[in-house]
Amino acid sequence: MTELKFQFAANHPCGAGHFPGNPIIPGALLLDEALACIAADLSIHDAVWHVKSAKFPQPARPGDEIFAKYTLSYDGEIRFECVVSGNKVLSGIARNQPTAGAGLTL
């Protein structure tokens, strides 16, 4: 299992509207950043993800240190989870879908 670390700035603009006085990172933003970090770690450029499942059992907040762990299976499926202070904030399964024309030499 590979582990990565990322963080949203404590003053990230999403906190102002989601939610005032009780800021949390929107699930879609957390998922996007987790998959972007995994793609960068795997040297996948222009990743297009098919997300099979994503669960958000607890909120992540601006300023939290987020630890993402992932495994890549033999069939290309990526299982991942994100943890803040020992608490799971995201888990899921995804697969990178090559973009149309990727790998073609013209």
mmCIF file of the C-alpha atoms, coordinates in Angstrom:
data_MODEL
# 
_entry.id   MODEL 
# 
loop_
_atom_site.group_PDB 
_atom_site.id 
_atom_site.type_symbol 
_atom_site.label_atom_id 
_atom_site.label_alt_id 
_atom_site.label_comp_id 
_atom_site.label_asym_id 
_atom_site.label_entity_id 
_atom_site.label_seq_id 
_atom_site.pdbx_PDB_ins_code 
_atom_site.Cartn_x 
_atom_site.Cartn_y 
_atom_site.Cartn_z 
_atom_site.occupancy 
_atom_site.B_iso_or_equiv 
_atom_site.pdbx_formal_charge 
_atom_site.auth_seq_id 
_atom_site.auth_comp_id 
_atom_site.auth_asym_id 
_atom_site.auth_atom_id 
_atom_site.pdbx_PDB_model_num 
ATOM 1   C CA . MET A 1 1   ? 0.000   0.000  0.000   1.00 0.00 ? 1   MET A CA 1 
ATOM 2   C CA . THR A 1 2   ? 1.368   3.402  -0.993  1.00 0.00 ? 2   THR A CA 1 
ATOM 3   C CA . GLU A 1 3   ? 0.786   6.402  1.288   1.00 0.00 ? 3   GLU A CA 1 
ATOM 4   C CA . LEU A 1 4   ? 0.628   10.050 0.183   1.00 0.00 ? 4   LEU A CA 1 
ATOM 5   C CA . LYS A 1 5   ? -0.026  13.254 2.111   1.00 0.00 ? 5   LYS A CA 1 
ATOM 6   C CA . PHE A 1 6   ? -1.877  16.395 1.058   1.00 0.00 ? 6   PHE A CA 1 
ATOM 7   C CA . GLN A 1 7   ? -3.576  19.348 2.681   1.00 0.00 ? 7   GLN A CA 1 
ATOM 8   C CA . PHE A 1 8   ? -6.100  22.037 1.829   1.00 0.00 ? 8   PHE A CA 1 
ATOM 9   C CA . ALA A 1 9   ? -5.093  25.503 3.052   1.00 0.00 ? 9   ALA A CA 1 
ATOM 10  C CA . ALA A 1 10  ? -6.728  26.578 6.304   1.00 0.00 ? 10  ALA A CA 1 
ATOM 11  C CA . ASN A 1 11  ? -8.188  29.566 4.440   1.00 0.00 ? 11  ASN A CA 1 
ATOM 12  C CA . HIS A 1 12  ? -9.328  27.535 1.395   1.00 0.00 ? 12  HIS A CA 1 
ATOM 13  C CA . PRO A 1 13  ? -12.223 29.403 -0.274  1.00 0.00 ? 13  PRO A CA 1 
ATOM 14  C CA . CYS A 1 14  ? -14.585 26.410 -0.072  1.00 0.00 ? 14  CYS A CA 1 
ATOM 15  C CA . GLY A 1 15  ? -14.769 26.894 3.704   1.00 0.00 ? 15  GLY A CA 1 
ATOM 16  C CA . ALA A 1 16  ? -16.540 30.231 3.376   1.00 0.00 ? 16  ALA A CA 1 
ATOM 17  C CA . GLY A 1 17  ? -19.598 28.688 1.750   1.00 0.00 ? 17  GLY A CA 1 
ATOM 18  C CA . HIS A 1 18  ? -19.436 25.068 2.851   1.00 0.00 ? 18  HIS A CA 1 
ATOM 19  C CA . PHE A 1 19  ? -20.386 25.805 5.635   1.00 0.00 ? 19  PHE A CA 1 
ATOM 20  C CA . PRO A 1 20  ? -20.070 29.245 7.272   1.00 0.00 ? 20  PRO A CA 1 
ATOM 21  C CA . GLY A 1 21  ? -18.880 28.791 10.851  1.00 0.00 ? 21  GLY A CA 1 
ATOM 22  C CA . ASN A 1 22  ? -18.338 25.052 10.351  1.00 0.00 ? 22  ASN A CA 1 
ATOM 23  C CA . PRO A 1 23  ? -16.171 24.661 7.223   1.00 0.00 ? 23  PRO A CA 1 
ATOM 24  C CA . ILE A 1 24  ? -15.703 21.261 5.611   1.00 0.00 ? 24  ILE A CA 1 
ATOM 25  C CA . ILE A 1 25  ? -14.072 20.189 2.372   1.00 0.00 ? 25  ILE A CA 1 
ATOM 26  C CA . PRO A 1 26  ? -16.801 19.199 -0.129  1.00 0.00 ? 26  PRO A CA 1 
ATOM 27  C CA . GLY A 1 27  ? -16.663 15.491 -0.938  1.00 0.00 ? 27  GLY A CA 1 
ATOM 28  C CA . ALA A 1 28  ? -16.191 16.086 -4.672  1.00 0.00 ? 28  ALA A CA 1 
ATOM 29  C CA . LEU A 1 29  ? -13.178 18.320 -3.985  1.00 0.00 ? 29  LEU A CA 1 
ATOM 30  C CA . LEU A 1 30  ? -11.657 15.804 -1.563  1.00 0.00 ? 30  LEU A CA 1 
ATOM 31  C CA . LEU A 1 31  ? -12.162 12.980 -4.076  1.00 0.00 ? 31  LEU A CA 1 
ATOM 32  C CA . ASP A 1 32  ? -10.694 15.043 -6.922  1.00 0.00 ? 32  ASP A CA 1 
ATOM 33  C CA . GLU A 1 33  ? -7.568  15.932 -4.928  1.00 0.00 ? 33  GLU A CA 1 
ATOM 34  C CA . ALA A 1 34  ? -7.066  12.352 -3.715  1.00 0.00 ? 34  ALA A CA 1 
ATOM 35  C CA . LEU A 1 35  ? -7.276  10.996 -7.277  1.00 0.00 ? 35  LEU A CA 1 
ATOM 36  C CA . ALA A 1 36  ? -5.004  13.785 -8.575  1.00 0.00 ? 36  ALA A CA 1 
ATOM 37  C CA . CYS A 1 37  ? -2.364  12.841 -5.986  1.00 0.00 ? 37  CYS A CA 1 
ATOM 38  C CA . ILE A 1 38  ? -2.645  9.159  -6.904  1.00 0.00 ? 38  ILE A CA 1 
ATOM 39  C CA . ALA A 1 39  ? -2.391  9.986  -10.624 1.00 0.00 ? 39  ALA A CA 1 
ATOM 40  C CA . ALA A 1 40  ? 0.718   12.088 -9.997  1.00 0.00 ? 40  ALA A CA 1 
ATOM 41  C CA . ASP A 1 41  ? 2.286   9.324  -7.907  1.00 0.00 ? 41  ASP A CA 1 
ATOM 42  C CA . LEU A 1 42  ? 1.617   6.785  -10.680 1.00 0.00 ? 42  LEU A CA 1 
ATOM 43  C CA . SER A 1 43  ? 2.795   9.238  -13.375 1.00 0.00 ? 43  SER A CA 1 
ATOM 44  C CA . ILE A 1 44  ? -0.604  9.149  -15.066 1.00 0.00 ? 44  ILE A CA 1 
ATOM 45  C CA . HIS A 1 45  ? -1.007  12.277 -17.176 1.00 0.00 ? 45  HIS A CA 1 
ATOM 46  C CA . ASP A 1 46  ? -4.448  13.580 -18.181 1.00 0.00 ? 46  ASP A CA 1 
ATOM 47  C CA . ALA A 1 47  ? -6.190  10.985 -16.020 1.00 0.00 ? 47  ALA A CA 1 
ATOM 48  C CA . VAL A 1 48  ? -9.870  10.378 -16.655 1.00 0.00 ? 48  VAL A CA 1 
ATOM 49  C CA . TRP A 1 49  ? -11.324 8.465  -13.733 1.00 0.00 ? 49  TRP A CA 1 
ATOM 50  C CA . HIS A 1 50  ? -14.207 6.050  -13.530 1.00 0.00 ? 50  HIS A CA 1 
ATOM 51  C CA . VAL A 1 51  ? -15.203 6.056  -9.860  1.00 0.00 ? 51  VAL A CA 1 
ATOM 52  C CA . LYS A 1 52  ? -16.848 2.789  -8.917  1.00 0.00 ? 52  LYS A CA 1 
ATOM 53  C CA . SER A 1 53  ? -17.548 3.847  -5.338  1.00 0.00 ? 53  SER A CA 1 
ATOM 54  C CA . ALA A 1 54  ? -16.786 6.670  -2.924  1.00 0.00 ? 54  ALA A CA 1 
ATOM 55  C CA . LYS A 1 55  ? -17.821 6.948  0.716   1.00 0.00 ? 55  LYS A CA 1 
ATOM 56  C CA . PHE A 1 56  ? -17.317 9.918  3.026   1.00 0.00 ? 56  PHE A CA 1 
ATOM 57  C CA . PRO A 1 57  ? -17.807 8.639  6.603   1.00 0.00 ? 57  PRO A CA 1 
ATOM 58  C CA . GLN A 1 58  ? -16.501 11.806 8.328   1.00 0.00 ? 58  GLN A CA 1 
ATOM 59  C CA . PRO A 1 59  ? -15.753 15.353 7.182   1.00 0.00 ? 59  PRO A CA 1 
ATOM 60  C CA . ALA A 1 60  ? -12.322 16.728 6.322   1.00 0.00 ? 60  ALA A CA 1 
ATOM 61  C CA . ARG A 1 61  ? -11.740 20.377 7.161   1.00 0.00 ? 61  ARG A CA 1 
ATOM 62  C CA . PRO A 1 62  ? -9.556  23.096 5.659   1.00 0.00 ? 62  PRO A CA 1 
ATOM 63  C CA . GLY A 1 63  ? -6.107  22.836 7.250   1.00 0.00 ? 63  GLY A CA 1 
ATOM 64  C CA . ASP A 1 64  ? -6.346  19.089 7.967   1.00 0.00 ? 64  ASP A CA 1 
ATOM 65  C CA . GLU A 1 65  ? -3.364  16.918 7.032   1.00 0.00 ? 65  GLU A CA 1 
ATOM 66  C CA . ILE A 1 66  ? -4.846  14.175 4.882   1.00 0.00 ? 66  ILE A CA 1 
ATOM 67  C CA . PHE A 1 67  ? -3.082  10.848 4.406   1.00 0.00 ? 67  PHE A CA 1 
ATOM 68  C CA . ALA A 1 68  ? -4.153  8.923  1.312   1.00 0.00 ? 68  ALA A CA 1 
ATOM 69  C CA . LYS A 1 69  ? -3.333  5.236  0.992   1.00 0.00 ? 69  LYS A CA 1 
ATOM 70  C CA . TYR A 1 70  ? -3.920  3.256  -2.156  1.00 0.00 ? 70  TYR A CA 1 
ATOM 71  C CA . THR A 1 71  ? -3.294  -0.098 -3.788  1.00 0.00 ? 71  THR A CA 1 
ATOM 72  C CA . LEU A 1 72  ? -3.276  -0.867 -7.479  1.00 0.00 ? 72  LEU A CA 1 
ATOM 73  C CA . SER A 1 73  ? -4.687  -4.297 -8.324  1.00 0.00 ? 73  SER A CA 1 
ATOM 74  C CA . TYR A 1 74  ? -3.569  -6.543 -11.156 1.00 0.00 ? 74  TYR A CA 1 
ATOM 75  C CA . ASP A 1 75  ? -6.621  -5.536 -13.226 1.00 0.00 ? 75  ASP A CA 1 
ATOM 76  C CA . GLY A 1 76  ? -5.949  -1.779 -12.888 1.00 0.00 ? 76  GLY A CA 1 
ATOM 77  C CA . GLU A 1 77  ? -8.465  -1.055 -10.158 1.00 0.00 ? 77  GLU A CA 1 
ATOM 78  C CA . ILE A 1 78  ? -7.297  1.388  -7.482  1.00 0.00 ? 78  ILE A CA 1 
ATOM 79  C CA . ARG A 1 79  ? -8.608  1.040  -3.939  1.00 0.00 ? 79  ARG A CA 1 
ATOM 80  C CA . PHE A 1 80  ? -7.956  4.055  -1.784  1.00 0.00 ? 80  PHE A CA 1 
ATOM 81  C CA . GLU A 1 81  ? -8.742  5.656  1.544   1.00 0.00 ? 81  GLU A CA 1 
ATOM 82  C CA . CYS A 1 82  ? -8.013  9.018  3.136   1.00 0.00 ? 82  CYS A CA 1 
ATOM 83  C CA . VAL A 1 83  ? -7.481  9.486  6.845   1.00 0.00 ? 83  VAL A CA 1 
ATOM 84  C CA . VAL A 1 84  ? -7.327  12.568 9.089   1.00 0.00 ? 84  VAL A CA 1 
ATOM 85  C CA . SER A 1 85  ? -6.011  12.078 12.640  1.00 0.00 ? 85  SER A CA 1 
ATOM 86  C CA . GLY A 1 86  ? -6.722  8.349  12.434  1.00 0.00 ? 86  GLY A CA 1 
ATOM 87  C CA . ASN A 1 87  ? -10.300 8.858  11.201  1.00 0.00 ? 87  ASN A CA 1 
ATOM 88  C CA . LYS A 1 88  ? -11.341 7.714  7.735   1.00 0.00 ? 88  LYS A CA 1 
ATOM 89  C CA . VAL A 1 89  ? -12.776 10.621 5.705   1.00 0.00 ? 89  VAL A CA 1 
ATOM 90  C CA . LEU A 1 90  ? -12.915 8.939  2.276   1.00 0.00 ? 90  LEU A CA 1 
ATOM 91  C CA . SER A 1 91  ? -12.715 5.447  0.826   1.00 0.00 ? 91  SER A CA 1 
ATOM 92  C CA . GLY A 1 92  ? -13.325 4.280  -2.687  1.00 0.00 ? 92  GLY A CA 1 
ATOM 93  C CA . ILE A 1 93  ? -12.528 2.319  -5.787  1.00 0.00 ? 93  ILE A CA 1 
ATOM 94  C CA . ALA A 1 94  ? -11.589 3.865  -9.132  1.00 0.00 ? 94  ALA A CA 1 
ATOM 95  C CA . ARG A 1 95  ? -10.018 3.029  -12.449 1.00 0.00 ? 95  ARG A CA 1 
ATOM 96  C CA . ASN A 1 96  ? -8.160  5.317  -14.836 1.00 0.00 ? 96  ASN A CA 1 
ATOM 97  C CA . GLN A 1 97  ? -9.832  5.347  -18.242 1.00 0.00 ? 97  GLN A CA 1 
ATOM 98  C CA . PRO A 1 98  ? -7.468  6.229  -21.085 1.00 0.00 ? 98  PRO A CA 1 
ATOM 99  C CA . THR A 1 99  ? -8.595  9.234  -23.095 1.00 0.00 ? 99  THR A CA 1 
ATOM 100 C CA . ALA A 1 100 ? -9.732  8.646  -26.646 1.00 0.00 ? 100 ALA A CA 1 
ATOM 101 C CA . GLY A 1 101 ? -6.719  8.355  -28.907 1.00 0.00 ? 101 GLY A CA 1 
ATOM 102 C CA . ALA A 1 102 ? -4.252  7.979  -26.042 1.00 0.00 ? 102 ALA A CA 1 
ATOM 103 C CA . GLY A 1 103 ? -1.275  5.923  -27.066 1.00 0.00 ? 103 GLY A CA 1 
ATOM 104 C CA . LEU A 1 104 ? -1.912  6.218  -30.791 1.00 0.00 ? 104 LEU A CA 1 
ATOM 105 C CA . THR A 1 105 ? 0.917   7.304  -33.008 1.00 0.00 ? 105 THR A CA 1 
ATOM 106 C CA . LEU A 1 106 ? -0.126  9.253  -36.066 1.00 0.00 ? 106 LEU A CA 1 
# 
